[in-house]
Amino acid sequence: MSRIIEDMREQSSKETTINFTKKVLADGILTPEKIAEYTGLSLEEIKVLNAERTL
């Protein structure tokens, strides 16, 4: 049971990070490299989120 709860927490944390990243990308102040450094997401993930944002 605790593994399920831990998985839910991890998913929630990932979603929060992704939402934050989308806002930072929209702001345009930080480079994708800095965003990756600060969020722990890979540069590739940042690029995908940025591409999705501009569609």
C-alpha positions, 0 to 999 in steps of 0.5 A, spaced: 500 500 500 505 504 501 508 503 494 502 506 491 502 512 495 509 513 494 508 512 486 502 517 487 506 522 490 512 522 485 507 523 479 504 529 483 511 532 484 512 530 477 506 534 474 507 540 479 514 540 476 512 540 469 507 545 470 512 550 473 516 549 467 511 551 462 510 557 466 518 559 466 518 557 459 512 562 457 516 567 461 522 566 457 527 569 462 531 562 463 534 558 458 532 551 457 539 549 460 538 553 466 531 550 467 533 543 466 538 545 472 533 547 477 528 543 475 531 536 475 528 535 468 532 533 462 534 538 457 530 533 452 524 534 456 524 541 457 525 542 449 519 537 448 515 541 453 517 548 450 515 545 443 508 543 446 507 550 448 508 553 442 503 549 438 
